[in-house]
Each structure stands twice: as C-alpha cells, then as structure tokens.
Amino acid sequence: MENITLPEGMNKETLEHLMNPKNYGKLNDASCVGVGSDEKTGEYVIFYTKLEGETITDVKYATNGCQDTVVVGSMFSEMIKGNSIQYAEGAMKKMHDKLGGLSPKQQICADMVLVAFTASMYNYENISNGKKEEMHVLKMNESCGDK
C-alpha cells in the first residue's frame, strides 16, 4: 500500500479498517447482544460482547450499513477488546473525538456502532437481573436518511 493515493479525508488507519475489517461477524458464545437500528433506512449494527466479570474478552459486530459503519465497528471493537467495561465507556467518547470531522450522515452511521454496544450492555444488565432477553434493541434518534 506504499504508492496508493488515499481518498481525501482518509488516513492509513481508516483504509486498513475498511479493507480488512477486524472482529466482523457473529460471536456464538456472546454474553450479551445489542442492536442499534435506523428504522428509516433499515440499517442496523449488531454488537456481540463476551464478558468475564468486568472484562470484555471478545467482541464481534455485524452490519448492513455503509463503509463508515464498518470502519467504526472495526476501530471501536479493536479499542475495547481485552479491556474493562469502564474503559469501553471512555472509548466511546474517544471515538466521538476521533471522528469529529465526519459529515452529519457519517456521524450517525458511526453512532450506530456505539448505540449497538450500549444496547449490548443493557442486554447484559437485563440478563444479570434475571430477565430473559435474547438481545436488546435501541432505535437511533436520528436517521442517516435525513442527512
């Protein structure tokens, strides 16, 4: 990839996550599953989280969303894998800061990943409290179809 001219606004890290997404797919032994859903466009992110105590031992995500969603899913999942839930909550803010230059539509696509992770944490909390819930779904407040 040495002599490739990157598209405007794209850095090498973003290109790497786009061309070789990390942690993409289904995690069959997930402790909790969350979905971020854009009802207007039909796009979604499913976030699978495996926990041992407060440590995120494995994560995967799946989406029918755009390339921005895939890139953010790859970047965020790599950031939090092997870290604590508390670290992951801080990583969500870091992702927002890191992605500050996105268009409003791109930001909503990126937020869908973070909403799906948050939904997985709600799912974990619900399961821990005895509620039978296969996954927790959170609907996006804004739609990328509006931008």
Chimera marker file (.cmm) of the C-alpha trace (Angstrom):
<marker_set name="trace">
<marker id="1" x="0.000" y="0.000" z="0.000" r="1" g="1" b="0" radius="0.5"/>
<marker id="2" x="3.021" y="2.274" z="-0.249" r="1" g="1" b="0" radius="0.5"/>
<marker id="3" x="2.233" y="4.076" z="-3.521" r="1" g="1" b="0" radius="0.5"/>
<marker id="4" x="-1.512" y="4.455" z="-3.091" r="1" g="1" b="0" radius="0.5"/>
<marker id="5" x="-3.009" y="7.928" z="-3.068" r="1" g="1" b="0" radius="0.5"/>
<marker id="6" x="-5.574" y="7.953" z="-0.276" r="1" g="1" b="0" radius="0.5"/>
<marker id="7" x="-9.017" y="9.442" z="-0.907" r="1" g="1" b="0" radius="0.5"/>
<marker id="8" x="-9.484" y="12.897" z="0.601" r="1" g="1" b="0" radius="0.5"/>
<marker id="9" x="-10.096" y="12.747" z="4.348" r="1" g="1" b="0" radius="0.5"/>
<marker id="10" x="-8.934" y="9.123" z="4.677" r="1" g="1" b="0" radius="0.5"/>
<marker id="11" x="-5.847" y="8.121" z="6.621" r="1" g="1" b="0" radius="0.5"/>
<marker id="12" x="-3.910" y="4.826" z="6.527" r="1" g="1" b="0" radius="0.5"/>
<marker id="13" x="-5.607" y="3.521" z="9.688" r="1" g="1" b="0" radius="0.5"/>
<marker id="14" x="-9.077" y="4.137" z="8.235" r="1" g="1" b="0" radius="0.5"/>
<marker id="15" x="-8.112" y="2.492" z="4.946" r="1" g="1" b="0" radius="0.5"/>
<marker id="16" x="-6.764" y="-0.556" z="6.793" r="1" g="1" b="0" radius="0.5"/>
<marker id="17" x="-10.019" y="-0.971" z="8.741" r="1" g="1" b="0" radius="0.5"/>
<marker id="18" x="-12.035" y="-0.524" z="5.538" r="1" g="1" b="0" radius="0.5"/>
<marker id="19" x="-10.032" y="-3.058" z="3.515" r="1" g="1" b="0" radius="0.5"/>
<marker id="20" x="-9.525" y="-5.556" z="6.392" r="1" g="1" b="0" radius="0.5"/>
<marker id="21" x="-12.274" y="-5.068" z="8.988" r="1" g="1" b="0" radius="0.5"/>
<marker id="22" x="-11.427" y="-6.547" z="12.376" r="1" g="1" b="0" radius="0.5"/>
<marker id="23" x="-13.915" y="-8.514" z="14.511" r="1" g="1" b="0" radius="0.5"/>
<marker id="24" x="-16.588" y="-8.660" z="11.795" r="1" g="1" b="0" radius="0.5"/>
<marker id="25" x="-19.119" y="-11.486" z="12.076" r="1" g="1" b="0" radius="0.5"/>
<marker id="26" x="-21.156" y="-13.330" z="14.684" r="1" g="1" b="0" radius="0.5"/>
<marker id="27" x="-19.905" y="-14.333" z="18.130" r="1" g="1" b="0" radius="0.5"/>
<marker id="28" x="-21.743" y="-17.540" z="19.022" r="1" g="1" b="0" radius="0.5"/>
<marker id="29" x="-20.832" y="-17.546" z="22.722" r="1" g="1" b="0" radius="0.5"/>
<marker id="30" x="-21.559" y="-13.868" z="23.418" r="1" g="1" b="0" radius="0.5"/>
<marker id="31" x="-22.585" y="-12.888" z="26.939" r="1" g="1" b="0" radius="0.5"/>
<marker id="32" x="-24.801" y="-10.140" z="25.548" r="1" g="1" b="0" radius="0.5"/>
<marker id="33" x="-26.054" y="-8.828" z="22.220" r="1" g="1" b="0" radius="0.5"/>
<marker id="34" x="-27.150" y="-5.325" z="21.295" r="1" g="1" b="0" radius="0.5"/>
<marker id="35" x="-28.624" y="-3.797" z="18.184" r="1" g="1" b="0" radius="0.5"/>
<marker id="36" x="-28.534" y="-0.189" z="17.011" r="1" g="1" b="0" radius="0.5"/>
<marker id="37" x="-31.274" y="0.291" z="14.437" r="1" g="1" b="0" radius="0.5"/>
<marker id="38" x="-32.090" y="3.074" z="11.979" r="1" g="1" b="0" radius="0.5"/>
<marker id="39" x="-35.736" y="2.298" z="11.241" r="1" g="1" b="0" radius="0.5"/>
<marker id="40" x="-35.994" y="4.865" z="8.447" r="1" g="1" b="0" radius="0.5"/>
<marker id="41" x="-33.212" y="3.345" z="6.319" r="1" g="1" b="0" radius="0.5"/>
<marker id="42" x="-33.394" y="-0.230" z="7.640" r="1" g="1" b="0" radius="0.5"/>
<marker id="43" x="-29.693" y="-0.133" z="8.538" r="1" g="1" b="0" radius="0.5"/>
<marker id="44" x="-28.521" y="-1.773" z="11.738" r="1" g="1" b="0" radius="0.5"/>
<marker id="45" x="-25.470" y="-2.870" z="13.709" r="1" g="1" b="0" radius="0.5"/>
<marker id="46" x="-25.481" y="-6.000" z="15.856" r="1" g="1" b="0" radius="0.5"/>
<marker id="47" x="-22.817" y="-5.922" z="18.577" r="1" g="1" b="0" radius="0.5"/>
<marker id="48" x="-21.791" y="-9.158" z="20.292" r="1" g="1" b="0" radius="0.5"/>
<marker id="49" x="-19.901" y="-8.835" z="23.575" r="1" g="1" b="0" radius="0.5"/>
<marker id="50" x="-18.312" y="-11.634" z="25.618" r="1" g="1" b="0" radius="0.5"/>
<marker id="51" x="-17.552" y="-10.753" z="29.215" r="1" g="1" b="0" radius="0.5"/>
<marker id="52" x="-15.639" y="-12.373" z="32.040" r="1" g="1" b="0" radius="0.5"/>
<marker id="53" x="-16.567" y="-10.290" z="35.054" r="1" g="1" b="0" radius="0.5"/>
<marker id="54" x="-15.969" y="-6.671" z="34.036" r="1" g="1" b="0" radius="0.5"/>
<marker id="55" x="-13.519" y="-7.592" z="31.232" r="1" g="1" b="0" radius="0.5"/>
<marker id="56" x="-14.511" y="-7.656" z="27.565" r="1" g="1" b="0" radius="0.5"/>
<marker id="57" x="-12.757" y="-10.811" z="26.393" r="1" g="1" b="0" radius="0.5"/>
<marker id="58" x="-14.139" y="-10.861" z="22.856" r="1" g="1" b="0" radius="0.5"/>
<marker id="59" x="-16.325" y="-8.771" z="20.567" r="1" g="1" b="0" radius="0.5"/>
<marker id="60" x="-17.766" y="-9.011" z="17.096" r="1" g="1" b="0" radius="0.5"/>
<marker id="61" x="-20.151" y="-6.867" z="15.139" r="1" g="1" b="0" radius="0.5"/>
<marker id="62" x="-22.232" y="-7.234" z="12.012" r="1" g="1" b="0" radius="0.5"/>
<marker id="63" x="-23.955" y="-4.580" z="9.951" r="1" g="1" b="0" radius="0.5"/>
<marker id="64" x="-25.836" y="-3.999" z="6.754" r="1" g="1" b="0" radius="0.5"/>
<marker id="65" x="-24.647" y="-0.382" z="6.931" r="1" g="1" b="0" radius="0.5"/>
<marker id="66" x="-22.245" y="1.645" z="4.852" r="1" g="1" b="0" radius="0.5"/>
<marker id="67" x="-18.440" y="1.606" z="4.800" r="1" g="1" b="0" radius="0.5"/>
<marker id="68" x="-18.316" y="4.256" z="7.541" r="1" g="1" b="0" radius="0.5"/>
<marker id="69" x="-20.205" y="1.886" z="9.840" r="1" g="1" b="0" radius="0.5"/>
<marker id="70" x="-17.826" y="-0.983" z="9.022" r="1" g="1" b="0" radius="0.5"/>
<marker id="71" x="-14.748" y="1.168" z="9.674" r="1" g="1" b="0" radius="0.5"/>
<marker id="72" x="-16.044" y="2.464" z="13.013" r="1" g="1" b="0" radius="0.5"/>
<marker id="73" x="-17.151" y="-1.041" z="14.048" r="1" g="1" b="0" radius="0.5"/>
<marker id="74" x="-13.672" y="-2.347" z="13.305" r="1" g="1" b="0" radius="0.5"/>
<marker id="75" x="-11.878" y="0.520" z="15.062" r="1" g="1" b="0" radius="0.5"/>
<marker id="76" x="-14.117" y="0.553" z="18.146" r="1" g="1" b="0" radius="0.5"/>
<marker id="77" x="-14.139" y="-3.221" z="18.597" r="1" g="1" b="0" radius="0.5"/>
<marker id="78" x="-10.330" y="-3.269" z="18.470" r="1" g="1" b="0" radius="0.5"/>
<marker id="79" x="-10.161" y="-0.446" z="21.041" r="1" g="1" b="0" radius="0.5"/>
<marker id="80" x="-12.304" y="-2.223" z="23.635" r="1" g="1" b="0" radius="0.5"/>
<marker id="81" x="-11.326" y="-5.883" z="23.167" r="1" g="1" b="0" radius="0.5"/>
<marker id="82" x="-9.428" y="-7.100" z="26.236" r="1" g="1" b="0" radius="0.5"/>
<marker id="83" x="-10.350" y="-4.034" z="28.282" r="1" g="1" b="0" radius="0.5"/>
<marker id="84" x="-12.885" y="-3.313" z="31.018" r="1" g="1" b="0" radius="0.5"/>
<marker id="85" x="-16.460" y="-2.149" z="30.553" r="1" g="1" b="0" radius="0.5"/>
<marker id="86" x="-15.434" y="1.128" z="32.205" r="1" g="1" b="0" radius="0.5"/>
<marker id="87" x="-12.622" y="1.543" z="29.655" r="1" g="1" b="0" radius="0.5"/>
<marker id="88" x="-15.099" y="0.857" z="26.821" r="1" g="1" b="0" radius="0.5"/>
<marker id="89" x="-17.391" y="3.613" z="28.064" r="1" g="1" b="0" radius="0.5"/>
<marker id="90" x="-14.441" y="6.031" z="27.911" r="1" g="1" b="0" radius="0.5"/>
<marker id="91" x="-13.501" y="4.663" z="24.489" r="1" g="1" b="0" radius="0.5"/>
<marker id="92" x="-16.924" y="5.692" z="23.199" r="1" g="1" b="0" radius="0.5"/>
<marker id="93" x="-16.050" y="9.318" z="23.975" r="1" g="1" b="0" radius="0.5"/>
<marker id="94" x="-12.613" y="8.881" z="22.389" r="1" g="1" b="0" radius="0.5"/>
<marker id="95" x="-14.278" y="7.565" z="19.216" r="1" g="1" b="0" radius="0.5"/>
<marker id="96" x="-16.536" y="10.635" z="19.115" r="1" g="1" b="0" radius="0.5"/>
<marker id="97" x="-13.495" y="12.894" z="19.464" r="1" g="1" b="0" radius="0.5"/>
<marker id="98" x="-11.515" y="10.915" z="16.888" r="1" g="1" b="0" radius="0.5"/>
<marker id="99" x="-14.370" y="11.077" z="14.380" r="1" g="1" b="0" radius="0.5"/>
<marker id="100" x="-15.074" y="14.767" z="14.860" r="1" g="1" b="0" radius="0.5"/>
<marker id="101" x="-14.552" y="15.627" z="11.186" r="1" g="1" b="0" radius="0.5"/>
<marker id="102" x="-17.333" y="13.433" z="9.841" r="1" g="1" b="0" radius="0.5"/>
<marker id="103" x="-20.335" y="14.733" z="7.955" r="1" g="1" b="0" radius="0.5"/>
<marker id="104" x="-23.659" y="14.578" z="9.876" r="1" g="1" b="0" radius="0.5"/>
<marker id="105" x="-24.666" y="11.452" z="7.899" r="1" g="1" b="0" radius="0.5"/>
<marker id="106" x="-21.319" y="9.740" z="8.584" r="1" g="1" b="0" radius="0.5"/>
<marker id="107" x="-21.603" y="10.649" z="12.275" r="1" g="1" b="0" radius="0.5"/>
<marker id="108" x="-25.000" y="8.931" z="12.526" r="1" g="1" b="0" radius="0.5"/>
<marker id="109" x="-23.574" y="5.809" z="10.860" r="1" g="1" b="0" radius="0.5"/>
<marker id="110" x="-20.684" y="5.847" z="13.338" r="1" g="1" b="0" radius="0.5"/>
<marker id="111" x="-23.033" y="6.413" z="16.269" r="1" g="1" b="0" radius="0.5"/>
<marker id="112" x="-24.988" y="3.293" z="15.308" r="1" g="1" b="0" radius="0.5"/>
<marker id="113" x="-21.967" y="1.178" z="16.332" r="1" g="1" b="0" radius="0.5"/>
<marker id="114" x="-21.756" y="2.903" z="19.710" r="1" g="1" b="0" radius="0.5"/>
<marker id="115" x="-25.522" y="2.602" z="20.239" r="1" g="1" b="0" radius="0.5"/>
<marker id="116" x="-25.315" y="-1.136" z="19.465" r="1" g="1" b="0" radius="0.5"/>
<marker id="117" x="-22.551" y="-1.561" z="22.048" r="1" g="1" b="0" radius="0.5"/>
<marker id="118" x="-24.624" y="0.372" z="24.606" r="1" g="1" b="0" radius="0.5"/>
<marker id="119" x="-27.585" y="-1.897" z="23.808" r="1" g="1" b="0" radius="0.5"/>
<marker id="120" x="-25.385" y="-4.945" z="24.477" r="1" g="1" b="0" radius="0.5"/>
<marker id="121" x="-24.565" y="-3.531" z="27.915" r="1" g="1" b="0" radius="0.5"/>
<marker id="122" x="-28.303" y="-3.067" z="28.615" r="1" g="1" b="0" radius="0.5"/>
<marker id="123" x="-28.801" y="-6.669" z="27.494" r="1" g="1" b="0" radius="0.5"/>
<marker id="124" x="-26.115" y="-7.830" z="29.925" r="1" g="1" b="0" radius="0.5"/>
<marker id="125" x="-27.679" y="-5.845" z="32.764" r="1" g="1" b="0" radius="0.5"/>
<marker id="126" x="-31.140" y="-7.251" z="31.984" r="1" g="1" b="0" radius="0.5"/>
<marker id="127" x="-29.855" y="-10.838" z="31.828" r="1" g="1" b="0" radius="0.5"/>
<marker id="128" x="-27.917" y="-10.310" z="35.073" r="1" g="1" b="0" radius="0.5"/>
<marker id="129" x="-31.183" y="-9.188" z="36.703" r="1" g="1" b="0" radius="0.5"/>
<marker id="130" x="-32.970" y="-12.379" z="35.593" r="1" g="1" b="0" radius="0.5"/>
<marker id="131" x="-34.779" y="-11.045" z="32.528" r="1" g="1" b="0" radius="0.5"/>
<marker id="132" x="-34.920" y="-13.431" z="29.568" r="1" g="1" b="0" radius="0.5"/>
<marker id="133" x="-33.835" y="-11.307" z="26.630" r="1" g="1" b="0" radius="0.5"/>
<marker id="134" x="-32.105" y="-12.597" z="23.504" r="1" g="1" b="0" radius="0.5"/>
<marker id="135" x="-30.841" y="-9.137" z="22.555" r="1" g="1" b="0" radius="0.5"/>
<marker id="136" x="-31.534" y="-5.525" z="23.382" r="1" g="1" b="0" radius="0.5"/>
<marker id="137" x="-32.519" y="-3.142" z="20.575" r="1" g="1" b="0" radius="0.5"/>
<marker id="138" x="-32.084" y="0.624" z="20.667" r="1" g="1" b="0" radius="0.5"/>
<marker id="139" x="-33.505" y="2.778" z="17.891" r="1" g="1" b="0" radius="0.5"/>
<marker id="140" x="-31.471" y="5.658" z="16.562" r="1" g="1" b="0" radius="0.5"/>
<marker id="141" x="-32.815" y="9.134" z="17.426" r="1" g="1" b="0" radius="0.5"/>
<marker id="142" x="-31.675" y="10.454" z="14.066" r="1" g="1" b="0" radius="0.5"/>
<marker id="143" x="-31.594" y="8.719" z="10.705" r="1" g="1" b="0" radius="0.5"/>
<marker id="144" x="-28.770" y="8.882" z="8.193" r="1" g="1" b="0" radius="0.5"/>
<marker id="145" x="-31.618" y="9.043" z="5.647" r="1" g="1" b="0" radius="0.5"/>
<marker id="146" x="-32.404" y="12.555" z="6.939" r="1" g="1" b="0" radius="0.5"/>
<marker id="147" x="-28.941" y="13.940" z="6.147" r="1" g="1" b="0" radius="0.5"/>
<link id1="1" id2="2" r="1" g="1" b="0" radius="0.2"/>
<link id1="2" id2="3" r="1" g="1" b="0" radius="0.2"/>
<link id1="3" id2="4" r="1" g="1" b="0" radius="0.2"/>
<link id1="4" id2="5" r="1" g="1" b="0" radius="0.2"/>
<link id1="5" id2="6" r="1" g="1" b="0" radius="0.2"/>
<link id1="6" id2="7" r="1" g="1" b="0" radius="0.2"/>
<link id1="7" id2="8" r="1" g="1" b="0" radius="0.2"/>
<link id1="8" id2="9" r="1" g="1" b="0" radius="0.2"/>
<link id1="9" id2="10" r="1" g="1" b="0" radius="0.2"/>
<link id1="10" id2="11" r="1" g="1" b="0" radius="0.2"/>
<link id1="11" id2="12" r="1" g="1" b="0" radius="0.2"/>
<link id1="12" id2="13" r="1" g="1" b="0" radius="0.2"/>
<link id1="13" id2="14" r="1" g="1" b="0" radius="0.2"/>
<link id1="14" id2="15" r="1" g="1" b="0" radius="0.2"/>
<link id1="15" id2="16" r="1" g="1" b="0" radius="0.2"/>
<link id1="16" id2="17" r="1" g="1" b="0" radius="0.2"/>
<link id1="17" id2="18" r="1" g="1" b="0" radius="0.2"/>
<link id1="18" id2="19" r="1" g="1" b="0" radius="0.2"/>
<link id1="19" id2="20" r="1" g="1" b="0" radius="0.2"/>
<link id1="20" id2="21" r="1" g="1" b="0" radius="0.2"/>
<link id1="21" id2="22" r="1" g="1" b="0" radius="0.2"/>
<link id1="22" id2="23" r="1" g="1" b="0" radius="0.2"/>
<link id1="23" id2="24" r="1" g="1" b="0" radius="0.2"/>
<link id1="24" id2="25" r="1" g="1" b="0" radius="0.2"/>
<link id1="25" id2="26" r="1" g="1" b="0" radius="0.2"/>
<link id1="26" id2="27" r="1" g="1" b="0" radius="0.2"/>
<link id1="27" id2="28" r="1" g="1" b="0" radius="0.2"/>
<link id1="28" id2="29" r="1" g="1" b="0" radius="0.2"/>
<link id1="29" id2="30" r="1" g="1" b="0" radius="0.2"/>
<link id1="30" id2="31" r="1" g="1" b="0" radius="0.2"/>
<link id1="31" id2="32" r="1" g="1" b="0" radius="0.2"/>
<link id1="32" id2="33" r="1" g="1" b="0" radius="0.2"/>
<link id1="33" id2="34" r="1" g="1" b="0" radius="0.2"/>
<link id1="34" id2="35" r="1" g="1" b="0" radius="0.2"/>
<link id1="35" id2="36" r="1" g="1" b="0" radius="0.2"/>
<link id1="36" id2="37" r="1" g="1" b="0" radius="0.2"/>
<link id1="37" id2="38" r="1" g="1" b="0" radius="0.2"/>
<link id1="38" id2="39" r="1" g="1" b="0" radius="0.2"/>
<link id1="39" id2="40" r="1" g="1" b="0" radius="0.2"/>
<link id1="40" id2="41" r="1" g="1" b="0" radius="0.2"/>
<link id1="41" id2="42" r="1" g="1" b="0" radius="0.2"/>
<link id1="42" id2="43" r="1" g="1" b="0" radius="0.2"/>
<link id1="43" id2="44" r="1" g="1" b="0" radius="0.2"/>
<link id1="44" id2="45" r="1" g="1" b="0" radius="0.2"/>
<link id1="45" id2="46" r="1" g="1" b="0" radius="0.2"/>
<link id1="46" id2="47" r="1" g="1" b="0" radius="0.2"/>
<link id1="47" id2="48" r="1" g="1" b="0" radius="0.2"/>
<link id1="48" id2="49" r="1" g="1" b="0" radius="0.2"/>
<link id1="49" id2="50" r="1" g="1" b="0" radius="0.2"/>
<link id1="50" id2="51" r="1" g="1" b="0" radius="0.2"/>
<link id1="51" id2="52" r="1" g="1" b="0" radius="0.2"/>
<link id1="52" id2="53" r="1" g="1" b="0" radius="0.2"/>
<link id1="53" id2="54" r="1" g="1" b="0" radius="0.2"/>
<link id1="54" id2="55" r="1" g="1" b="0" radius="0.2"/>
<link id1="55" id2="56" r="1" g="1" b="0" radius="0.2"/>
<link id1="56" id2="57" r="1" g="1" b="0" radius="0.2"/>
<link id1="57" id2="58" r="1" g="1" b="0" radius="0.2"/>
<link id1="58" id2="59" r="1" g="1" b="0" radius="0.2"/>
<link id1="59" id2="60" r="1" g="1" b="0" radius="0.2"/>
<link id1="60" id2="61" r="1" g="1" b="0" radius="0.2"/>
<link id1="61" id2="62" r="1" g="1" b="0" radius="0.2"/>
<link id1="62" id2="63" r="1" g="1" b="0" radius="0.2"/>
<link id1="63" id2="64" r="1" g="1" b="0" radius="0.2"/>
<link id1="64" id2="65" r="1" g="1" b="0" radius="0.2"/>
<link id1="65" id2="66" r="1" g="1" b="0" radius="0.2"/>
<link id1="66" id2="67" r="1" g="1" b="0" radius="0.2"/>
<link id1="67" id2="68" r="1" g="1" b="0" radius="0.2"/>
<link id1="68" id2="69" r="1" g="1" b="0" radius="0.2"/>
<link id1="69" id2="70" r="1" g="1" b="0" radius="0.2"/>
<link id1="70" id2="71" r="1" g="1" b="0" radius="0.2"/>
<link id1="71" id2="72" r="1" g="1" b="0" radius="0.2"/>
<link id1="72" id2="73" r="1" g="1" b="0" radius="0.2"/>
<link id1="73" id2="74" r="1" g="1" b="0" radius="0.2"/>
<link id1="74" id2="75" r="1" g="1" b="0" radius="0.2"/>
<link id1="75" id2="76" r="1" g="1" b="0" radius="0.2"/>
<link id1="76" id2="77" r="1" g="1" b="0" radius="0.2"/>
<link id1="77" id2="78" r="1" g="1" b="0" radius="0.2"/>
<link id1="78" id2="79" r="1" g="1" b="0" radius="0.2"/>
<link id1="79" id2="80" r="1" g="1" b="0" radius="0.2"/>
<link id1="80" id2="81" r="1" g="1" b="0" radius="0.2"/>
<link id1="81" id2="82" r="1" g="1" b="0" radius="0.2"/>
<link id1="82" id2="83" r="1" g="1" b="0" radius="0.2"/>
<link id1="83" id2="84" r="1" g="1" b="0" radius="0.2"/>
<link id1="84" id2="85" r="1" g="1" b="0" radius="0.2"/>
<link id1="85" id2="86" r="1" g="1" b="0" radius="0.2"/>
<link id1="86" id2="87" r="1" g="1" b="0" radius="0.2"/>
<link id1="87" id2="88" r="1" g="1" b="0" radius="0.2"/>
<link id1="88" id2="89" r="1" g="1" b="0" radius="0.2"/>
<link id1="89" id2="90" r="1" g="1" b="0" radius="0.2"/>
<link id1="90" id2="91" r="1" g="1" b="0" radius="0.2"/>
<link id1="91" id2="92" r="1" g="1" b="0" radius="0.2"/>
<link id1="92" id2="93" r="1" g="1" b="0" radius="0.2"/>
<link id1="93" id2="94" r="1" g="1" b="0" radius="0.2"/>
<link id1="94" id2="95" r="1" g="1" b="0" radius="0.2"/>
<link id1="95" id2="96" r="1" g="1" b="0" radius="0.2"/>
<link id1="96" id2="97" r="1" g="1" b="0" radius="0.2"/>
<link id1="97" id2="98" r="1" g="1" b="0" radius="0.2"/>
<link id1="98" id2="99" r="1" g="1" b="0" radius="0.2"/>
<link id1="99" id2="100" r="1" g="1" b="0" radius="0.2"/>
<link id1="100" id2="101" r="1" g="1" b="0" radius="0.2"/>
<link id1="101" id2="102" r="1" g="1" b="0" radius="0.2"/>
<link id1="102" id2="103" r="1" g="1" b="0" radius="0.2"/>
<link id1="103" id2="104" r="1" g="1" b="0" radius="0.2"/>
<link id1="104" id2="105" r="1" g="1" b="0" radius="0.2"/>
<link id1="105" id2="106" r="1" g="1" b="0" radius="0.2"/>
<link id1="106" id2="107" r="1" g="1" b="0" radius="0.2"/>
<link id1="107" id2="108" r="1" g="1" b="0" radius="0.2"/>
<link id1="108" id2="109" r="1" g="1" b="0" radius="0.2"/>
<link id1="109" id2="110" r="1" g="1" b="0" radius="0.2"/>
<link id1="110" id2="111" r="1" g="1" b="0" radius="0.2"/>
<link id1="111" id2="112" r="1" g="1" b="0" radius="0.2"/>
<link id1="112" id2="113" r="1" g="1" b="0" radius="0.2"/>
<link id1="113" id2="114" r="1" g="1" b="0" radius="0.2"/>
<link id1="114" id2="115" r="1" g="1" b="0" radius="0.2"/>
<link id1="115" id2="116" r="1" g="1" b="0" radius="0.2"/>
<link id1="116" id2="117" r="1" g="1" b="0" radius="0.2"/>
<link id1="117" id2="118" r="1" g="1" b="0" radius="0.2"/>
<link id1="118" id2="119" r="1" g="1" b="0" radius="0.2"/>
<link id1="119" id2="120" r="1" g="1" b="0" radius="0.2"/>
<link id1="120" id2="121" r="1" g="1" b="0" radius="0.2"/>
<link id1="121" id2="122" r="1" g="1" b="0" radius="0.2"/>
<link id1="122" id2="123" r="1" g="1" b="0" radius="0.2"/>
<link id1="123" id2="124" r="1" g="1" b="0" radius="0.2"/>
<link id1="124" id2="125" r="1" g="1" b="0" radius="0.2"/>
<link id1="125" id2="126" r="1" g="1" b="0" radius="0.2"/>
<link id1="126" id2="127" r="1" g="1" b="0" radius="0.2"/>
<link id1="127" id2="128" r="1" g="1" b="0" radius="0.2"/>
<link id1="128" id2="129" r="1" g="1" b="0" radius="0.2"/>
<link id1="129" id2="130" r="1" g="1" b="0" radius="0.2"/>
<link id1="130" id2="131" r="1" g="1" b="0" radius="0.2"/>
<link id1="131" id2="132" r="1" g="1" b="0" radius="0.2"/>
<link id1="132" id2="133" r="1" g="1" b="0" radius="0.2"/>
<link id1="133" id2="134" r="1" g="1" b="0" radius="0.2"/>
<link id1="134" id2="135" r="1" g="1" b="0" radius="0.2"/>
<link id1="135" id2="136" r="1" g="1" b="0" radius="0.2"/>
<link id1="136" id2="137" r="1" g="1" b="0" radius="0.2"/>
<link id1="137" id2="138" r="1" g="1" b="0" radius="0.2"/>
<link id1="138" id2="139" r="1" g="1" b="0" radius="0.2"/>
<link id1="139" id2="140" r="1" g="1" b="0" radius="0.2"/>
<link id1="140" id2="141" r="1" g="1" b="0" radius="0.2"/>
<link id1="141" id2="142" r="1" g="1" b="0" radius="0.2"/>
<link id1="142" id2="143" r="1" g="1" b="0" radius="0.2"/>
<link id1="143" id2="144" r="1" g="1" b="0" radius="0.2"/>
<link id1="144" id2="145" r="1" g="1" b="0" radius="0.2"/>
<link id1="145" id2="146" r="1" g="1" b="0" radius="0.2"/>
<link id1="146" id2="147" r="1" g="1" b="0" radius="0.2"/>
</marker_set>
